[in-house]
Amino acid sequence: MKIKFNSRTLLLSTTLATVVSLAGAADETQALDQINYAFSGDQARVGIGITDDGEFIGDFLKSFNSSYRSNWMAQGWFSDGAGGLELDYHWISGAESEQDLIDNGDSYKVNKLFFAIDQNTYDDRKFTFGGGREVNDRFWNVYASKALSGKRLVNTESSIVNNVLSGTINGVDFIQDQSIETITRTYEHPYDWGVGARIGKYFNSHLVRLTGGLDYESGDYNSDQLTASVDLEKYFNNTGHSIVL
């Protein structure tokens, strides 16, 4: 029996005003062979893109301002039949008032939690949760994931071998035809669990955000994978637009 494993890996990249955590279950990680075009407003973000294979991708984010200390956000993405949804909660530590936050914003920490469900083009699903923190122009986050779907049959092959058996039993000669059928079934299964981390920095003078990531996933039959990624996002001053590579 041949066992294959595959899954998507969540992209976790943060900004002070918005957090974009999914770009994949996945794809797996946001690839360097994609060009994205995004529009960012005060409380929303919508992005579309195209891969080198000509496939369209997209994402959205909506912020629901709760108070100056905390905020809920919903976001999602899609790509070639795959997609995901995520819920985020952010809160600020230490601010005594809204004016205090305005006057001393650089000295406070933004704490973040998120929960997400996503799937790839083969309907392999997983649940992911994690958290992180942002301070000034630096940020980091970590996450863990668990598969929600099991194995799926992707192929069945059969082969038949015919033999002619002959011999003698109790002095009686015999000839017998024998047919042996071998059936081989191939399954695929998402990795059972995974962990990952992101760390990044904003370069305000160049309007650039740089993010590095490391992800590890493990499954049955000693299958695993380790993925490293680097994302570069360039913002355009006073436009609300950016390009991600």
N, C-alpha and C positions, 0 to 999 in steps of 0.2 A: 504494500500500500504506500502510496506517495502522498505526503502531507505538505501542503503549502500554507504559508502564513502571510497575511498582509494586513495593514491597518493604516490609518491616517494619524498624523501627529499635529497637535494643535500649535498654532503659532500664537505666542504670547508676547505682544509688544505693547508698551504703554505710552500714553502721553498724559500731560497734566490735565487737559480739558477732556480728553477722550481716551478710551482704552480699546484697542482692537486686538482681541485675543484669539479669534478664529480666522484662520485663512487656510485652515486645515488642519481633518480628522481628519486638513487635513488634510495642499493639498496637504499632503502630509506636512512638510514645511513649505513656506512660500518660496518658490523656486526662483533662481536667478534668470530663467528663461521666460519671465513674464514682464509685461509692461502694464502698469496700472495708472488710471486717471481718476482722481478723486476730487469731490467738492465737499468742503467742510464749512459748516455754519456754526452759530453759537451753541445750538443744542442738537445738531444732527450732522451726519456724515453719510454720503452716498458715493460709492466708487464702482467703476467698471474697468475691465481690463481684457487683454487677449494674450494667449500663450503663443509660443512659436508653432504650435500645431493648429492654430486658428480657432481654438475653443474660447468662448467668452466666460469670464468670471465676474463676480460682483460681490459687494458687501454693503451693509448699511449699519448705522448706529443711531440710536435715539436716546437722548438724555432726559430724565424726569427730575428736575431740580426739587429736592425735598427741603433743604435749608442750606445756609452757608456752611454748615458743618458736615453735611452728608448728601449723598446723591445716589439714585438708582439709575441704571442704564440697561437697555436691551439692544442686542445686536445680532446679526446673522450674516451668512455668506452662502454662495452657491457656485457650482462649477461642474458642468457636464453630468448632471444627475445627482451629484453629491451636494451636501449642504449641512448647515448647523445653526443652532440658536444658543444664545448665551445671556445670562443675567448677571450683572455686576453691581456691587455695592461698594462705594467709596466713602471714607470719612476722614476728617482732619483732626489731628491730635494737637491740643494745647491752645487753640484760638478761643479767647474769652468773649469776643464779639465780632460782628461782621466787619466793623471798622478796624479792629485789631488785625484781622486777616488781611485786609487791604493794605494796611500800613507795614505789616511785617510778614508778608506772604512767603518770602524766601526762607524764613526760619522754621516753618512748620512742615510736618511730615504728612503725606497723603497715603493712607493705608487702603488696601484694596483686597476684596474677595470676589470670587466668581464661581459660577456653576454652569456647565455647558453639556449639551448633547449634540453629537454630530455623526455623520455617516459618509462613507465613500460611495463610489458609483456602483458598487456591488452590494449595497445595503448592509455592509458591516458597520455596526453601531458601537459607540462607546460613550461613557459618562466621564466627565473630567471636572475636577475641582482644584482650586488653588488660591494663592494670594501673593501679595507683594507690597512694595513700598516705593514711594518717589520722594526724593529730597533734592531741592534745587534743580539742577540739570542732569541728575543721575537717577536711575531707576533699576529695580530688579524684581523678579517674581519667580515662583516655583509652582509646580503643579503635579498631580497624580491622576492617572486614568485607569478605568476598568472596563473591559469589554462587556457589552450588553447583548450581543448576538453570538450564536454558536457556530458550529461548522456548517458548511453548505456544500452540496454535491455539485461539482463543476464538470465532471466527465466520467463516462463509464466505457470501458473497453473489455471485449471478451475474445478469447481465442479457444479453438477446439483442436484437439489432437486425437486422431483415430489410430487405434492399434488393432492388430489381429493376434489373438491369443490362441495357442494350441497346446494340447497335452493329452494325458491319459488319466482317467479316473476309474479305478476298479476294473482295469483292463479294457475300458472303452475309450476310444480316441474321440477328441472333441476339437472343434474350432469355434472361437467366440470373437465377435466384434466388440471392441471397447472404445468408447468416446469419452474423453476427459475435457470438460469445459472449465476454463479459468477466467474469472471475472475480476477485473481491476477497477476499483472506484477511486477517483481523485477528489479530495476535499480541500477547501480553503477555510481558514479560521482566523479571525483577528487576534492580535497579540492579547494575552490575558490581562496584562497590566503594563503600565508605563510610568515613567517619571521624567521630569524635564525642568530646565531653568533658563531664564533669560536675564541678561544684564545689558544696560545701554546707557547712552549719554547723548544729550543735546548739545549741538554747537550753534549757539544762538547767533553768533556773528555771521555764520554761513547759512543759517536756516536749514540745518541738516540734523537728522536723527540717525544714529548708528546703533544697531542692536546685534548682539551675538547670542547664540543659543546652543544648548546641548540637550539631546533627548535620548532616552534609552527605553526600549520595549522588550518584553520577554513573553514567551508562550510555551506550549507543550513541545516535547521532543527536542529539547535543548535549542529551540529557535530563539534568536534575539537579533536586535539591530541597534546600532549606535549612530546617531545623526548629529552633525554639526552644521550650523547655519549662520549666515551673516546677512543682514538686511540694511539697506541704505535708503532713507526717505528724504527727498529734497522738497522743501516748501518754497512757494513763491510769495514774496512779500505783498501784503494787502490784496490778495486774490482769493484766499480760501482754497487754493488748489495745491496739489502735491503730486510727485511722481515717486513710485516705489520700485526699487530694483532688488 
